[in-house]
Amino acid sequence: MTRQAITLIGGGLVGALVAQLLAKRGFSVEVFEKRPDPRRIGHIRGRTINLALAERGLQALRTAGLAERALQKSVMMRGRMVHPLDADPGLQRYGVDDNEVIWSISRSGLNSLLIDAAEAAGVTFHFGQSLAAADLDSQRIALTDEHGVRREHNASLLIGADGAGSALRAAMNAYQPLGICVEPLGHGYKELEIPAMAGSERFAIEPHALHIWPRASYMSIATPNISGSFNVTLFLPLHGPHPSFDTLPDAAAASAFFRQEFPDLYPQMPRFAEDYDSHPVGTIATLYLDSWHIDGRAVLLGDAAHAIGPFHGQGMNCGFEDAVVLTDLLAASKRDAADAFEEFQRIRKPNSDAIAAMTQENYIEMRDSVADPHYLAKLELGKQLARLAPRYFMPRYRLVTFTLLPYAYAYERGRAQDQLLEQLLRDAPNPHDVSLDAAVATLKATLPRLPPLRSVDAAEVALRPTTQEQKLPMSRFAYPGLASAGQARGNQ
C-alpha cells in the first residue's frame, strides 16, 4: 500500500513503539498525547505499577533496536519471593535458571526511551493534546489543549493506542458500536514504597525477585527499581467487609492492618502514612471488544482494544506484540488498510482473550495458591516432568513468559497439562510419592510433543485446528521474530 500519513492517538508505551516501527517502515506519523511529555515531568509516584518486561516485550524491543537500552534501565527478577504470614520467605523461580527471568522497569523511564527513539525515526509528537471528537466520514479530528483551545487535524488513517480509557474507542463506538464489554475485578490497588537504604542505593530486601505477601483474598507485592527502592502495591477488594478499601480509608486504619497482616513489610516503609493518604486507589477491569476497527479508517491496539489486569505482567508485552504485528501488516505489499486491520484483529484477538483469562487466574494464584500445599505439589511435579520430558511438558507460566508461542496455545496447553497433574496427584497427593517413570509415560501417551519453541512453522502447526469450532490464528504475523526469540539471552 502507499505509505500514507498516519495519525496516532496516544503516546504511551504502545503508541510510542508502534509510531517508531511505522516511521522506520517509511510512514509519516504524528502522535497526539493528552498528557505532558514524560521526559519533562518525570515519574508521578503512586500512579503506576512497575512493568514486567518478558520475552515477548523484549523481542518487540529488539525489532525496534532498543532491547539492550531497556535492559540497562531494568532490574532482573528470578522469581516470586513468597512471604507467608507465619513462616520464612522462600523463592519460587519463574524458570529453570537465569536465562528465564523477567525484568522490572519503570513506566516513565521506558516511555521516555521509546519517545526518544520514535522522534529519532522522524515521528512528530504533540503533548497536552486531548482527542475531543473524531469525524470518521470527513476524516478529521478535533483536539483540545489544557487551556481548552481547540484545533482540527486531517486524519485519513487513525490508530488508537490511548489506553483503557481510550477517547478514540469512544468516538469509534459512537459512530459504529464495537461491542464493548467491561468486567470490573472488584479489587483495586494503592501504591506505596520501600525506599533504598539510607545514604545509599542499596536494596532493603532481596532485589532480584518479585516479592509477594499472599493473604488469600488480598495481597501486597513489591518490585525493584534501579535506584534501590521498591514499588509496593496493595491489592484489596474495593468494597465490602474488612479488609477492603472501604474499611481502610486512611493511614491510621491501614497502619494497624499492615502491622498485623504484613509485619515484615510494614517496618520497611517509613513513609507509609504519607504514601497511603496521598496516593489514589486504582481500579482494575478487563476490557473486551467484538470489533477493534472501522473498515480501513481507524483501529485500536494495546489497552485501548483489550485492557487486562497486571497479574501476569503481560499487558505491556501483549501490546508490544500488537505493535509489531500491526506494523508488519500495514507495511506488507498489496494490502490495503481495511484488510490489514481485519487480519490484525483475526490474529490477535484470540490471543488477547487468552491472556485475559490467564491474568484473572494468575491473580488468584498469586494472592492465594502460592501458599497452598496442593498448588505447591503440582508446581514440584511439573518441574520434575519439565526436567525429565522437556519436549512434552513446560509449565504454562514459562510458555507465556519465556517463549513467543501464541497466548492461545499456551492457554490450551496449560489447561491440558494441569488436568494431567491433577490426575497424577489424585492417588498420591505428595509429589515425591509419584512414580516419575510412570508419570512421564502417561504424559507422552496423553499429550503431543511441544512445538520447537523457536520455529514459526512449528508454532503454526501447534495451533492447527482439529475441528471447525477450534479455529485459531495461523498467520506468520502472529509470531513475529519467533526464530530469533532467544537472541541476546546471554546478556540477560
N, C-alpha and C positions, 0 to 999 in steps of 0.2 A: 504494500500500500504506500501511497505518498506520505512522506514524513511530515505530517501536518502539525500544526500548533496544538499543544495540549495545555489545558487549564486544570491545575490540581488544587483541590481544596484540602488543606491540612498539611502542615509542615512538621509533624511529629516524626516518630521513628520510621514508620512505614512510608509515610509521604515523602520524607527526605530521601529514603533509599530508592523508591521507585522513580522519583524525579531524576536522581543521578543516573540510574540504569537506563532510563529512556533518553536522557541527554547524550549518553555515551553511544547510543544507537542512532543518533542523528536527529532526534525530535527537538523541537523548540518548546521548552517547558517553563511555565510561570506558576508559582506556588503562592497561594493566599492562605495565611495562617492567622487565626484570631488572637493568639497570644503574642506577647512581646518576644523578641529574639532571645532565646535561652542563653546565648553567648554573652549577652549584656546583663541579664538579671540573675544568672546562676540558678542554683537549686533552691526551691521553696520547701523547707523542711515540713514534714507532716502531711505531704500531699502526694506521695508516690511510694509504691512498694519497689524495692530494688528488683532489678531484672535478672533473670537467669538465662544466660546465653549458652545454648546447647548446639549440637552438631548441625541441625537444620539452619539455625541462625548464622552459625559460623560459615556454612557453605555459601549462604547468600552474601555474606560479607566478603568471602573470597572472590566471588563473582564481581563484586564492586572494588576489589583490591584493598579492602580495609580490615581484614581479619586480624592481622598482626597488631595494627594500631589499636584495635578494640581490646585485644587481649592485654595490652600494656596498661589499660585502664581497669583491669578486672582482677578479682581475687578467686583463685581456684577453690572449689568446694568438692571434697571427695565423696561426701555422703551426708546422711542425716545423723546429727548428734542428738540422740533422744534423751530427754531429761525427765524420767518418771518422778512422781511426787515423793516416793519413799524409797528410792534406790539410786545408785550411782548412774551417771550418764554413760551411754555407750554408742559407738559409731556403727551405723548401718550403711555400708558402702553402696554407692549407686551402681558401680560396675566392678569389673574384675581387678582393675589396677588403676594407676594414674593416667592411663590412656583413655579412661572412661570417667571423665569428670565434667562438671558444669562450672560456669563462671558467673560470679556476682559482679554486676556492673551498674553504675548509677544511670538513671534515665537521662538526666540532663547532660552528663558527660558524653554518652553515646550519641544523643541527639545533636550536640554541638559538632561532633566529629562528622556525622552524616551530612549536616548542613554545609559545613566547610567543603566536603568532597563534592556535593551537588553544585555549589557555586563554582568550584574549580572546573566542573564539567560544562558550565555555561547556563545553569539554571538561575532564573531570577526569582528571588523571594520577596514577598510583601508581607511584613509582620503587622500585627494590630489591625487586621482587616477581616471582619466577620462577614460570612455569607448571609445576606438579608433576603434574597429572592433569586430564583433561577427560572427563567422563561425558556423551556426546552424547545418550544416551537420557533421562537426567534433566535434561539441560541445566544442569549445574553444573560449575564448575571448582574446582580446589584450587590455592592459591598458597603459596609459602614465601618468607620474607624472608631476609636474610643471616645471621640468627641461627637459622634453621631453624624459626621459628614459622609454623605452618600456619593458613590461613584458607580459607573457601569463599565462592563468589560465584555468584549466578544468572547464567546466560549463555544466553539463548534464541537469540541470533544472534552467532556468533563470526567475527571477521575476524583472520587471521593475517598480520602484517607483521613477523615476528620473525626475518627474515634467513635466510641459508643454513643455519644450524643450527637451524631452527625447531622449537621444542618442540611447538607446535600441530600442525605437519605430522606429527611422530612420533606424537602421540596420535590424529590422524585416521587415519593409516596402520595403527595397531594396531586400530582399530575397523573399518576397511574399506580394503583395500590400494589405494594410489593409483598404483601402477605407477612407483615411484621408480627413476630411473637416474642415477647419479653418474659422470661421466667426469673423473677427475683429469688435469690437464695434464701432470703430471710435473715441472713447474717451480715454483719458489717465489720469494719476494721478501723483501728486507730493506730497511728504510728508513734513510736517512742524511740529512744536512742540509748545505746550503751556507748559512752564516749571512749576515745582512746585513753590509755593510762596517762595520768597527769605528767605533763612535761615531756611527752614522747609521742611517737606514732605506733607504739606497741599495743597489741590487742589485749583486752582484758580477759578474753576466753579464747578457746581454740579457734584460729582464724579460718582453717581450711575445711569448713563444714557449714551446712545449713542447720542451725540449732532449732529443735522443736521441743516445746513443752506441751505434750498431748494431755488433754483432760476430758476425753470423751466427747462432750457436746461443744467444746470450745478449745482454744489453744493459743499459744504465743509462738512466734518464730523469730529468728534473728539471722540476718545476712550481713556478711562483712563488706566494708568499704576499704579502698586502698589507703585511706587516711588513718586507719587503725580503729575506726569506730564501727558500730553495728547498727543497722536499721532494725528495730524491733517492731513487730506488728502483732497486735492483739486482735484475734478474731472471736466475736461473740454474737449470739442472737441479738437482733436489733430490739426486739420487744419480748415481753413475757416475764415469767418469774426469774428470780435470781439464779444464776448471773445472766444479765443482759445489759445492754447499754441503757435501757430504761432504769434499771436498778443501780447502775453505776454512773450517775450523771456528772460527777465531778471527781477531782483527785482525792478529796477527803474520803469518799466512799470507796474509790478504786484502790487506794493505798492499803487499806485493811484487807481487801480481797487479794491483792498481789502478795502481801506478806504471808498470807495463809496458803495460797494456791501456787505461787511461784517464788518460794523462799530463797532459792539460789539466784534467781534473776533480779528480783527487786533491788537488792543492795548494789547491783552494778549500774543502776540508773539514777545518778544523783539529781538529775533534772526531771524526775518523774512527774512531780506535781505541775511544773511549768508546761511540760510537753502534753500531759493529759488534758489540761484545761485549755490549752491554746490550739491543739490540733483537732481538725474536724473528724467526725465519724464518716467514713466512706461506705458506700453501698456496693453490693455485688449482684450482678444479674447475668444471665445468659441470653444472648440475642440470636434469633433465627429469622431468616428471610426466605420466602419462597422464590423471590427473584432478586438478583443482585444488579441488574442493569435494565436500561430502557433502550432498546434496539442498539444503535451504534453511537448514541449521543452521550450517555452517562453510565458509569459503572462504579461500584463500590468494592473496596477491599479492606483487609485487616479488620479491626474492631468495628468499623462502620458497617461491615457486612455480617460479622459473626463474632461479636464480643463474648469472651468467656472469663471465668474467674482466674485467679492467679495460682491455683493449687497444683498445677502440673508444670508451671514455669514455661508454658508453651505459647502463650498469647503472642508475644513478640516474634518468636521463632516461626509460628504459623503465618503471621503477617508478612514476615520476610520471605517465606516461601511463596506467598501470594505475589509479592513484588517481582520475583524472578520469573514466575510462570506468566504473569500478565505482560511483562516486558517482552519475553520471547514470542508470545502470541502476536502482539502488536507489531513486532519487527519482522515477523515471518512474511515472506513474499507471497503474493497472490491471495492475501487475506484482508478483507475489509473489517472495520471496527466492530460491526454488528456480529459477524462470525467469530471474531476474536473474543468478544465479551461472552457470547453464548458458550464457546468452548472453555473459556476460563471458569465459568460457573459449573459446567459439567464436570470438569476435572476437580475443582477444589471443594465444592460443596459437600460431597460425601466425606471428604477428609476433615473438613471443619466440623461437620456434625459428629464425627467420630471423636475428635479431640475434645469437643464439648462434653460428651458423655464420659470420657476418661477423666476429665478435670473434675467433674462432680464426684466421681468415685474416689479420686485421689484426696479430696478434702476429707471424706470420711476416714480414709486410710491414715492420713497424717494426724488427725486430731484424736483418733481412737485406736485404729488397728495396729499401729506401730508398737503398741504396748500389749497387744492381745496375744496370748500364747498360741492360739491356733494360727493366726497370721504369721507369727514367727516360725512356726513349724513348717508352713508352706514355703516361707522365704528360704529356710535352710534346705528343704528338699529340692526346691527349684534351683538353688545354687549348685547342688550336687549333680542334678540332671544336666545343667548347663555345662558343668565341668566334664562330665563323662560322655555326653552326646551333644556337643555344641552345634552340630548341623541340624538337630531336631528340636532343641529347646533353648530359647533365650527369653528371660523374664520380660514382661511387657514394658516395664519402665525402660529397660535398655533398648528395646525395639523403637520406642518413641524418642528416646533422648540421644542415642548414640548411633543411629542409622538414619538413612533417608528413605527407608521403606515407607510407603504411604500410611498415614494415620489409620485409614480404614482397614488396611491389612493388619496393622499392629493390634487394633481393637479386636478383630475377629480371632486372630491367632492367640491373643491373650486370653480371651474367653475360653477357647478350646483347651489351652494349657492349664488354666485354673480348674476346669472341670476334671482334668486328668489328675491334678494334685489332690483334689478333694477325694477322688476315687481311691488313690493310693494311700491316703491317710485315714480312710474310713475304718479300716480294721486295725491300723497301727498308728494311733494319734501321735506317737513320738517318732519323729523322722529317723532317728537312729535305729529304730526297730524295723524300718522298711528295708527289704532286700533290694539293694541298688541294682543288682543284675536283673532281677525280675522287673523292677521299675523301668529300666532302660528298654528292656524287651517290650513291655507294654507301650511305652512311649513310641517306639519305632513302628509298632503294629497299629497304633492309633492315629498318629499324625504324620503328614508328609514332611519331607525334608524342607528346612527353611531355604528360601532362595539365596543364592550368593549375595551377600549384603552390599557388594559394590558393583552389581550388574544391573543395568537398566532393563535389559530384556528379561532377565530372570524375575525382576520385581513385577514386571507386567504379567508374566506367566502366573505368578502367585495370586494376582488379582483376577485372573480369567474366570468368569462366572461358570458355574456348573448348571445353573438353571437360569431361565429368563428373568426370574424375580430377584436374582442375586447380583445383578449387573453392578459393576464398579468401574471407575475410570481406567482406561488402558492406554492413555496417550503418553508419549515420551515427556511431554511438558509437565506431567505430574511429578517427575523425579529429576529435576534439573541437576546436572552435575553429579549424578549418583556414582559414576565410575571413579570420581576423584574425591569422594567424600572423606577419605582418610588422610588427605594431604595436610601437611603442617601439624599432624598429631604429635610429631617428635618435639615440637616447640611448646606443647601444652603442658 
